[in-house]
Amino acid sequence: MTSPLAITPAPAVGCAAARLHARRLSSQAATCSYAVPQHRKRVRDSTSRRAAETEVIEEPETGEVEEGLSEDLLKLLGPRTVPTPVLSPEEVLDSLYNRIHDNATEHYHAFYSSELQGITTDPALMLVHMDDHLVHRGHAVFDTAVIVDGFLYQLWEHLQRFEASAEAAGLLLPCSIDQIHRIICETSAAGRQVNAHVKYWLGAGRGSFGLSGAECIRPTFYCQVYTTPLPDLDRERYMRVRTSAVPIKPSFFATLKSTNYLPNVLAVMDAQADGRDQGIFVDEDGMVAEGPNMNIGIITHDNEIVIPPFDNSLPGITIMTLMELIPEVLGTDDLLSVDRVVQRHFSVEEAKAAREVFLAGSSLPILPVVVWDDVNIGEGVPGRGVLSLKALLFNHMNPANNKGQHVEVPYGWLTGAE
């Protein structure tokens, strides 16, 4: 008889992702060090601090026998360990500065925390407390924006979705939505970047390690300004995707922009382990839903742009904007060989047989898919239709064409820059 405590083996989904993660750690020569970091005096100068590297005690070379102990005795003692230090406040700060990584110093520009009640531009201090339910329970929602040539693009549209997500997740705003808008604008200004990404989170708050948000003292709000290489319209970029084996989220959670992104992470990493870029979620009926953090669409041989309904996917701001813009250019030189745009379900087989396939999201914003599983889409190169859609959206993102979708970042008075 099977024991009631018998553990059911975990599904294979994610195993490939774990192997990929392990390979990447190995390639970075990441090992478990037995050395205790040597804390050094904290440097306040930003240039010196950003150049700081962790100092560690040098380890004995492999095979070197510790003085006074035989190899047999060392085997009996087992793995060598060292005491875990209890750090003073000064040592904690030293460790924070010594552990800054290059990506943070180069790309993390400003951070707002409602717990700090202000903004910091020091990457070492961009922190969230462990007892925030955002961290240990995932009881939080988030949204994004992009800064394009000094303007926040579609911030109000994203904030409307942010409010809707908060209500669905049972979260209260710590202040008015107008105040949150101002915080995002001023954090963007403090980052001093004219082209950047912005993410902001609303958490249930700090106060306990339990489940219920009722245990929290107050909701928390965080905003991060960071940079990554932006898509270049003149450079061909494309995606190779695979049908993901990761189960799709239930409709309620798929249409809510929460921080529960484990399925999304696994879909990406499983695809990368298979030599692809992204995984595509498919529902129980074999109908295509969305990518891990982007919507998907196809252009059929009948000159139809097809977008899946938003019953099993997040209603993305970028794809909805595209659906509004397309009818304005149908039949013009800006979008040839497309007669209409519709929303309906389509299968993986129909997508693979389509003339073109594309992904849409605020960080892309449009990328063609050239390979799905082992099948070339069209001729296996970016098609004219998707490149036209990309140009259409870039034109809408351009602040010179502002029709209310842009908010100017208030750099001057906050940063002292003119």
DAJO-V872337 format. One line per field, one symbol per residue. burial: # if it has 16 or more other C-alpha atoms within 10 Angstrom, else .. A space follows every 50 residues. Layout:
burial=???
This chain:
burial=............##.##..#..................#..#......## .#.#....................................#.###.##.# #..##.#########...######.#....#####.############## ######.##.###.##.##.####.....#..################## #########...#..#.##########.........##########.##. ..########..############.#######....############## ..########.########..##..#...#....#.##..#....###.. #############.#########..###.####.#########..##.#. ....###.###.......
